[in-house]
Amino acid sequence: MRRHHMNTIELKTDTPIKIAILAMGGQGGGVLADWIVEMAEAAGWWAQTTSVPGVAQRTGATIYYLELLPEAAANAAGRPPVLAMMPTPGDVDLVVAAELMEAGRAMQRGLVTPERTTLITSSHRSYAVGEKAALGNGIGDPNKVIDAGREAARRLMCFDLQAMAEQAGSVISASLFGAIAGSGALPFAREAFEDTVRHGGKGVEASLRAFALGFDAAAKAPASPAPIDTARPAPVLAERAAAAEVQALLDLIRADFPVAAHGMLGAGIARLIDYQDVAYANEYLTRCAAFRALDARHGGEATDWALTCAAAHRIAVAMSYDDVIRVADLKTRASRFERVRGEVGAKPGQLVYTTEYMHPRLEEICGTLPAGLGRWLENSAGFGGFVKRHIEKGRRVQSGTLRWFLALYLVSGMRRFRRSLLRHQVESAQIQSWLERATRLAGANDYALAVEVLHCRKIVKGYSGTHDRGDKRFAALMKAADELAGRPGGAATLARLREAAQADEAGHALDAQLGQLMRPQTQTPVMSRVAA
């Protein structure tokens, strides 16, 4: 505990102000806590801060806990105060979260109460490992956190403090400090906050700019924050495509497809031009056009073109599968190096090296070879043994060095040969079988089940082992779709199976659902059936 005698700010209560700050590594939570302590001590308050670190940078935030008590209150008691070292549920005045889901965790811990707590949180997201690794879309809904905050907090303040910090060329701790000042949650004047920033002596001007942005946002904040717009930004078409070629595709979309599908189709051609080329995007539109015609014959207008929209979304993702070429391409882009430099706060002239973990398996290596050679080597016991002994163990490489950058850059240049490689032929055959199944179901007047079959492709994602697990579950779902054809409620049943397929990596939930809904007499697990 630190103590400093200066002018006392009178309070209406003789109990400490209790503050909890939740921040991830690198977000400056410790700096923010120290600023508050320094400001309080300079005003003649007793102040104490403790911290409980999380287990890792993104699997648990550090909680900084502060208690502030004016000197006058301690003098009235006739003895030094005893300040707590950790927050107690239901007994916190101010909760500050440096990321939206950390605000949600604070509410789960019971730190936010409607009788007393002001909750200040940044609206930006840093995705958790579980969100990134989920089968399907595992990203949490930010508006659920905001809705919970409206109910749980006496006052909720939510805005993008990370963007404000970046705009000012500073870090989020400075904009958070400004938001605290602007909220009026602490009984200190704005000048006291700014003097504390100046006393730090590092990056003062940038920190003050970020502070001012945070202060203004909090001072002008509405009584209840608006919902976050979760719509994706408009796609940016790849520079490698000529403007005339892109315009021709856009004209085709406007002329041949319903308005309901225009946005998704535009995003699809942007994705596939970036992934491969304009001809590949044209192939995508040809596939979507077949579903548009099928949709028109089987009730597309009555369902707001659900089949066409599903095809536009899922086919684009399926055709842009992650392979070795794609991974190398993304890792060598200038935009990625710039993003990493921004994330670590590198200054001009500073060298930043990114260490990548490479773990190519036999399938990935053979997949980058011409189809005939790749299949032969994949079935070769000698080659497979060599790969397992010398390559599959994995290694860490620095993609910013000349040697490894050139190696990855050369691999990314294999894009022009992708159509002749083994991996592309395997993926193309799977896509063709999937689309034929959906077409067959729609033609048999099982429209809703055909739409659900298209959406089932969402569980196939990622790279290497993640992709393989999705493939196995997808195969199980397609077998289930064949059995559900013509049954009442078949689409709803397949939707439940799809949700179960995304529930766990081992496939237990899917096995349980299949046992209950499909074949109660079958005891063989779905993963074994697929393997067989």
C-alpha positions in Angstrom: 0.0 0.0 0.0 1.3 3.5 -0.9 0.3 6.7 0.9 0.7 10.3 -0.1 -0.5 13.4 1.8 -2.0 16.2 -0.3 -5.3 17.9 -0.7 -8.2 15.6 0.2 -11.3 15.2 -2.0 -14.4 14.8 0.2 -16.7 11.9 -0.4 -20.2 11.2 0.8 -19.2 7.8 2.0 -16.4 6.5 4.2 -16.1 3.2 2.3 -13.4 2.7 -0.4 -14.1 3.0 -4.1 -13.6 -0.4 -5.6 -12.4 -0.9 -9.1 -11.8 -4.0 -11.2 -9.8 -3.8 -14.5 -9.8 -6.8 -16.9 -7.2 -6.7 -19.6 -5.2 -9.1 -21.7 -1.5 -9.2 -22.0 -0.1 -6.3 -24.0 -3.1 -4.0 -23.4 -1.5 -2.0 -20.7 -3.8 -3.0 -17.8 -1.0 -2.6 -15.3 -0.2 0.9 -16.7 -3.9 1.9 -16.3 -4.0 0.6 -12.7 -0.8 2.5 -11.9 -2.2 5.7 -13.4 -5.3 5.5 -11.2 -3.2 4.8 -8.1 -0.8 7.7 -8.8 -3.7 10.1 -9.5 -5.4 9.1 -6.2 -2.2 9.4 -4.1 -1.5 12.8 -5.6 -4.9 13.9 -4.4 -4.3 12.7 -0.9 -6.0 9.3 -1.0 -5.0 5.9 0.2 -4.7 3.6 -2.8 -3.9 0.0 -3.3 -3.6 -2.2 -6.4 -3.2 -6.0 -6.8 -3.3 -8.2 -9.8 -4.3 -11.8 -10.6 -2.8 -12.9 -13.9 -4.6 -15.2 -16.3 -3.1 -18.5 -17.4 -2.2 -17.2 -20.9 -2.6 -14.2 -23.1 -5.9 -15.1 -24.6 -7.3 -17.9 -22.4 -7.5 -15.7 -19.3 -7.3 -11.9 -18.7 -5.4 -10.4 -15.8 -7.6 -8.8 -13.2 -6.3 -5.7 -11.6 -8.1 -4.7 -8.5 -7.9 -1.3 -6.8 -9.4 0.3 -3.7 -9.2 4.0 -3.1 -10.1 5.8 0.1 -9.7 9.5 0.9 -7.4 10.5 3.7 -10.2 12.3 5.6 -12.1 9.0 5.9 -9.1 7.3 7.3 -8.5 10.1 9.8 -12.2 10.0 10.9 -11.8 6.3 11.6 -8.7 7.0 13.7 -6.6 4.2 12.1 -5.1 3.2 8.8 -7.6 1.5 6.5 -7.6 -2.2 5.7 -8.1 -2.5 1.9 -9.0 -5.8 0.2 -6.7 -7.5 -2.2 -9.3 -9.1 -4.5 -12.7 -8.2 -5.8 -15.8 -9.6 -4.1 -18.9 -10.4 -6.3 -21.6 -7.8 -5.8 -19.1 -5.3 -4.2 -17.4 -3.4 -7.1 -18.2 0.2 -8.1 -16.3 0.4 -11.4 -15.5 -2.4 -13.8 -13.3 -1.6 -16.8 -12.8 -4.2 -19.6 -10.3 -3.8 -22.4 -12.2 -6.2 -24.7 -15.9 -6.9 -25.0 -15.9 -10.6 -23.9 -13.9 -9.6 -20.8 -16.8 -7.5 -19.8 -18.9 -10.7 -20.2 -16.6 -12.6 -18.0 -16.8 -9.9 -15.4 -20.5 -10.3 -15.4 -20.2 -14.0 -15.1 -18.0 -13.6 -12.0 -20.7 -11.4 -10.4 -18.5 -8.3 -10.4 -21.2 -6.2 -12.1 -24.4 -5.4 -10.2 -27.3 -3.1 -11.2 -27.3 -1.3 -7.8 -23.8 0.1 -7.9 -21.6 -0.9 -10.8 -20.5 1.3 -13.8 -19.3 -0.9 -16.6 -16.9 0.6 -19.2 -15.9 -1.7 -22.0 -14.3 -1.5 -25.4 -16.5 -2.9 -28.1 -13.7 -4.4 -30.2 -13.0 -8.1 -30.2 -9.8 -10.2 -29.8 -11.0 -13.7 -30.7 -10.4 -16.5 -28.2 -8.7 -19.8 -29.2 -12.0 -21.6 -28.8 -13.7 -19.2 -31.2 -11.0 -19.7 -33.9 -10.8 -23.4 -33.5 -14.5 -24.1 -33.5 -16.1 -26.4 -36.1 -18.2 -23.9 -38.0 -18.6 -20.3 -36.9 -17.6 -20.1 -33.3 -17.5 -16.4 -32.9 -19.5 -15.2 -29.9 -22.4 -12.7 -30.5 -21.2 -9.3 -29.1 -24.8 -8.1 -28.7 -25.6 -10.8 -26.2 -22.9 -9.2 -24.0 -24.3 -5.8 -24.5 -27.8 -7.0 -23.7 -26.5 -8.6 -20.5 -24.6 -5.5 -19.6 -27.8 -3.4 -19.9 -29.4 -5.6 -17.3 -26.4 -6.3 -15.0 -24.9 -2.8 -14.7 -26.1 0.4 -13.1 -24.7 2.1 -16.2 -23.1 0.5 -19.3 -20.7 2.4 -21.6 -19.5 0.6 -24.7 -17.5 2.0 -27.6 -14.4 1.0 -29.7 -11.6 2.3 -27.5 -9.1 0.2 -29.4 -9.9 2.2 -32.6 -9.5 5.4 -30.7 -6.1 4.4 -29.4 -5.0 3.5 -32.9 -6.3 6.7 -34.3 -4.2 8.6 -31.8 -1.1 6.4 -32.3 -1.3 5.2 -28.7 -2.4 2.1 -26.8 -5.8 1.2 -25.3 -4.8 2.0 -21.7 -4.8 5.7 -22.6 -8.3 5.7 -24.2 -9.6 3.6 -21.3 -8.2 6.2 -18.8 -10.0 8.9 -20.8 -13.3 7.0 -20.7 -13.0 6.6 -17.0 -12.5 10.3 -16.6 -15.4 11.1 -19.0 -17.7 8.8 -17.3 -17.6 10.7 -14.0 -17.2 7.4 -12.1 -14.3 8.7 -10.1 -14.3 12.0 -8.2 -11.2 13.5 -9.8 -11.1 16.4 -12.3 -10.0 16.0 -15.9 -6.8 17.9 -15.2 -5.8 15.4 -12.5 -6.1 12.6 -15.1 -4.1 14.5 -17.7 -1.4 15.5 -15.2 -0.9 11.8 -14.4 -0.4 11.0 -18.1 2.1 13.8 -18.4 4.0 12.6 -15.4 4.5 9.2 -17.1 6.9 10.9 -19.5 6.6 8.3 -22.3 4.5 8.9 -25.4 2.7 11.7 -23.7 1.3 13.5 -26.7 -0.1 10.4 -28.3 -1.5 9.2 -24.9 -3.2 12.5 -24.4 -4.8 12.4 -27.8 -6.2 8.9 -27.0 -7.3 10.1 -23.6 -9.2 13.0 -25.2 -11.0 10.7 -27.6 -12.0 8.3 -24.8 -13.1 11.2 -22.6 -15.3 12.7 -25.3 -16.8 9.3 -26.1 -17.7 8.7 -22.5 -18.9 12.2 -21.8 -21.3 12.0 -24.8 -22.3 8.4 -24.4 -26.0 7.6 -24.6 -27.8 6.2 -21.6 -27.8 2.8 -23.3 -25.3 1.7 -26.0 -26.7 0.8 -29.5 -26.3 -2.7 -30.8 -23.1 -3.6 -32.6 -23.5 -4.0 -36.4 -22.2 -7.5 -37.0 -22.6 -7.3 -40.8 -19.3 -7.9 -42.7 -17.8 -4.9 -44.6 -18.2 -4.7 -48.3 -15.5 -6.9 -50.0 -12.5 -5.4 -51.7 -11.8 -7.1 -55.0 -8.3 -8.3 -55.6 -5.9 -6.0 -57.4 -4.8 -8.9 -59.7 -8.1 -8.7 -61.5 -8.6 -6.2 -64.3 -11.4 -3.7 -63.7 -13.3 -4.7 -66.9 -13.2 -8.4 -65.9 -14.6 -7.6 -62.5 -17.3 -5.3 -63.9 -18.4 -8.1 -66.3 -18.9 -10.4 -63.3 -20.8 -7.8 -61.4 -23.0 -7.1 -64.4 -23.7 -10.8 -64.7 -24.8 -10.9 -61.0 -27.2 -8.0 -61.4 -28.7 -9.4 -64.6 -29.1 -13.1 -63.7 -29.5 -13.3 -60.0 -32.2 -12.1 -57.5 -31.4 -9.1 -55.4 -31.4 -11.2 -52.2 -28.2 -12.9 -53.4 -26.3 -10.0 -54.8 -24.3 -9.2 -51.6 -23.2 -12.7 -51.0 -22.3 -13.3 -54.7 -20.2 -10.1 -54.7 -18.4 -11.3 -51.7 -17.9 -14.7 -53.3 -16.3 -13.4 -56.5 -14.0 -11.1 -54.4 -12.9 -14.1 -52.4 -12.3 -16.4 -55.3 -10.5 -13.8 -57.4 -8.2 -13.2 -54.5 -7.8 -17.0 -54.0 -7.2 -17.9 -57.6 -8.3 -15.8 -60.6 -11.2 -14.4 -62.6 -11.9 -17.6 -64.4 -12.3 -19.4 -61.1 -14.8 -16.8 -60.0 -16.6 -17.3 -63.3 -16.8 -21.0 -62.6 -18.3 -20.2 -59.2 -21.0 -18.1 -60.8 -21.8 -20.9 -63.2 -22.4 -23.3 -60.3 -24.6 -20.7 -58.6 -26.6 -20.0 -61.7 -27.6 -23.7 -61.8 -29.0 -23.3 -58.4 -30.7 -20.1 -59.3 -32.5 -21.9 -62.1 -33.4 -24.7 -59.8 -34.6 -22.3 -57.2 -36.9 -20.5 -59.7 -38.6 -23.9 -60.5 -39.1 -24.9 -56.9 -40.4 -21.9 -55.0 -37.4 -19.5 -54.8 -39.5 -16.4 -54.6 -41.7 -17.7 -51.8 -38.5 -18.5 -49.7 -36.7 -15.3 -50.6 -34.3 -17.4 -52.7 -33.0 -19.4 -49.8 -31.4 -22.1 -52.1 -29.6 -19.5 -54.2 -28.3 -17.6 -51.2 -27.1 -20.7 -49.5 -25.3 -21.8 -52.7 -23.7 -18.4 -53.1 -22.3 -18.5 -49.6 -21.3 -22.1 -49.2 -19.9 -22.7 -52.7 -17.6 -19.7 -52.4 -16.1 -21.0 -49.1 -15.8 -24.6 -50.4 -14.0 -23.5 -53.5 -11.5 -21.4 -51.5 -10.3 -24.3 -49.4 -7.2 -23.9 -47.3 -4.2 -25.6 -48.9 -0.4 -25.2 -48.6 -0.5 -22.7 -51.4 -3.1 -20.5 -49.7 -1.3 -20.7 -46.3 2.0 -19.6 -48.0 0.2 -16.8 -49.9 -1.3 -15.4 -46.7 1.9 -15.6 -44.7 3.9 -13.7 -47.3 1.6 -10.8 -47.9 2.8 -7.3 -47.2 -0.5 -6.5 -45.5 0.1 -9.3 -42.9 3.6 -8.0 -42.0 2.1 -4.5 -41.6 -0.7 -5.9 -39.4 1.7 -7.7 -37.2 3.9 -4.6 -36.9 0.8 -2.7 -35.9 -0.3 -5.3 -33.3 3.1 -5.3 -31.6 3.5 -1.5 -31.8 6.7 -1.6 -33.8 8.3 1.8 -34.5 9.7 2.8 -37.9 13.0 1.1 -38.4 12.4 -1.6 -35.9 12.9 -5.2 -37.1 10.0 -7.6 -36.4 10.3 -11.3 -37.0 7.3 -13.6 -37.0 7.9 -17.2 -36.0 5.7 -19.7 -37.7 5.1 -23.3 -36.7 5.2 -25.5 -39.8 3.8 -29.0 -39.5 3.2 -30.4 -43.1 1.7 -33.9 -43.2 2.0 -36.5 -45.9 -1.4 -35.5 -47.3 -0.4 -31.8 -47.6 2.9 -32.6 -49.3 1.3 -35.0 -51.9 -1.6 -32.6 -52.4 0.8 -30.0 -53.8 2.0 -32.4 -56.5 0.5 -33.2 -59.9 -2.4 -35.6 -59.4 -0.8 -38.7 -60.7 2.5 -38.3 -58.9 0.8 -37.2 -55.7 -1.4 -40.3 -55.6 1.6 -42.6 -56.3 3.7 -41.1 -53.5 0.8 -41.0 -51.1 0.5 -44.7 -51.5 4.2 -45.3 -51.3 5.3 -46.8 -47.9 8.9 -45.6 -48.4 8.0 -42.0 -49.1 5.4 -42.0 -46.4 8.0 -43.2 -43.9 10.5 -40.6 -45.0 8.0 -37.8 -44.5 7.0 -39.1 -41.0 10.6 -39.4 -39.9 12.0 -36.1 -41.3 9.2 -33.6 -42.0 6.0 -34.3 -40.0 7.7 -33.6 -36.7 7.2 -29.9 -37.4 9.6 -26.9 -37.1 9.5 -23.2 -36.2 10.7 -20.8 -38.9 11.0 -17.1 -39.2 9.0 -16.0 -42.3 10.6 -12.6 -42.2 14.1 -13.9 -43.1 15.1 -14.0 -46.7 15.5 -17.8 -46.8 12.1 -18.7 -45.5 10.3 -15.8 -47.1 11.5 -16.9 -50.5 10.6 -20.5 -49.8 7.0 -19.5 -48.9 6.8 -17.0 -51.7 7.7 -19.7 -54.2 5.1 -22.1 -52.8 2.5 -19.3 -53.0 3.4 -18.9 -56.7 2.1 -22.4 -57.4 -1.4 -20.9 -57.5 -1.2 -20.9 -61.3 -0.8 -24.8 -61.2 -3.5 -25.4 -58.6 -6.1 -26.9 -60.9 -3.7 -29.7 -61.9 -2.7 -30.7 -58.4 -3.9 -33.6 -56.4 -5.6 -31.6 -53.6 -7.7 -29.6 -56.1 -8.9 -32.8 -57.7 -9.9 -34.3 -54.4 -11.7 -31.1 -53.3 -13.4 -30.7 -56.7 -14.8 -34.2 -56.6 -16.2 -33.7 -53.1 -17.8 -30.4 -54.1 -19.3 -32.0 -57.1 -20.8 -34.8 -55.1 -22.2 -32.4 -52.5 -23.8 -30.1 -55.1 -25.3 -33.1 -57.0 -26.9 -34.3 -53.8 -28.4 -30.8 -53.1 -29.6 -30.6 -56.7 -31.2 -34.1 -56.5 -33.1 -33.2 -53.3 -34.4 -29.9 -54.6 -35.5 -31.6 -57.8 -37.4 -34.1 -55.7 -39.4 -31.4 -54.0 -37.4 -31.6 -50.8 -36.4 -28.0 -51.0 -35.8 -27.3 -47.3 -33.5 -30.4 -47.0 -31.6 -29.3 -50.1 -30.9 -25.9 -48.5 -29.8 -27.6 -45.3 -27.5 -29.9 -47.2 -25.8 -26.8 -48.7 -25.4 -25.2 -45.2 -23.8 -28.5 -43.9 -20.7 -27.6 -45.7 -19.9 -24.9 -43.1 -18.4 -27.5 -40.8 -15.6 -28.2 -43.3 -13.0 -25.5 -42.6 -9.4 -24.8 -41.7 -6.3 -26.8 -42.5 -4.7 -30.1 -41.9 -6.3 -32.0 -38.9 -9.1 -29.5 -38.5 -10.1 -30.0 -42.1 -10.0 -33.7 -41.8 -12.3 -33.7 -38.7 -14.7 -31.5 -40.6 -14.5 -33.8 -43.6 -15.5 -36.9 -41.5 -18.4 -35.1 -39.9 -19.6 -33.8 -43.3 -19.5 -37.3 -44.8 -21.7 -38.5 -41.9 -24.1 -35.7 -42.4 -24.4 -36.4 -46.1 -25.2 -40.1 -45.3 -27.9 -38.8 -42.9 -29.3 -36.5 -45.5 -29.7 -39.4 -47.9 -31.7 -41.3 -45.3 -33.8 -38.2 -44.4 -34.8 -37.6 -48.0 -38.6 -37.5 -48.2 -39.2 -37.7 -44.5 -41.3 -35.1 -42.7 -39.1 -32.7 -40.8 -36.0 -34.0 -42.5 -34.4 -30.5 -42.8 -34.9 -29.7 -39.1 -33.4 -33.1 -38.2 -30.4 -32.5 -40.4 -30.0 -29.0 -38.9 -29.9 -30.5 -35.4 -27.3 -33.0 -36.6 -25.2 -30.2 -38.0 -25.3 -28.4 -34.7 -24.3 -31.6 -32.9 -21.4 -32.1 -35.4 -20.0 -28.7 -34.3 -20.3 -29.4 -30.6 -17.1 -31.3 -29.8 -14.0 -32.5 -31.6 -14.5 -36.2 -30.8 -17.9 -36.4 -32.4 -19.7 -37.7 -29.3 -22.6 -35.3 -29.7 -23.1 -36.2 -33.3 -23.0 -39.9 -32.4 -25.6 -39.4 -29.7 -27.9 -37.4 -32.1 -27.6 -40.0 -34.8 -28.4 -42.7 -32.3 -31.5 -40.8 -31.1 -32.8 -39.5 -34.4 -31.6 -41.7 -37.1 -30.7 -45.3 -36.2 -31.3 -46.2 -32.6 -30.3 -49.8 -33.3 -26.9 -48.9 -34.6 -24.1 -48.8 -32.0 -21.1 -48.2 -34.2 -19.8 -44.6 -33.7 -20.2 -42.3 -36.7 -16.4 -41.8 -37.0 -16.0 -45.5 -37.4 -18.8 -45.7 -39.9 -17.2 -43.0 -42.0 -13.7 -44.6 -41.8 -15.3 -47.9 -42.9 
